[in-house]
Amino acid sequence: MPVFKLKATATVIKKEQRQDLVAQLAKERGGEAISKGPVIFEIPLGQTNRFDVLVVWHAWSDIPSEIRSEIILEAYKNDSARIAQALGVTYQEAIEQHVLPYAVHPMTRAGDIDPKKLKSAMLKHGGIDLGGDMVHLRFPTLAMAEEVHRKLCDEEQKGYWSIVQSPDPMF
């Protein structure tokens, strides 16, 4: 079988930059939302107390993959031993790698809900801000998508929401 490889480009990360990323990730994990902060998914593994961590964050764009994992583990401090796998990806990488296959989409008609209110609700529940009015609300598991779907239905009485499984961000 063929092996396909892309050329790696060496990126050096400064100690201060690393510490800043760890601090920002720890703040977000602790419930202190930061501007353009990461979206953190903790995915439980069966009947164990272990879990996978997926961090989707634009700040990863210039950080090598192995360093991303180290930063995640540092931010989790005492809980890091419970992490089976730590994966840090940008939103584009998450789509390309199909790690966010479930999407929650608003199914509203024009005028039903103020677009700013809709965007705010989606961001509150982990939406990825793509600029302008574009927000994608995607999840690694169906259970996570269903949980947010229920919350959005409760909060936005006029809104209709749909869960779609698709690797394509437009659906």
Order of alpha helices (4+ residues) and beta strands (2+ residues): alpha-beta-beta-alpha-beta-alpha-beta-alpha-beta-beta-beta-alpha-beta
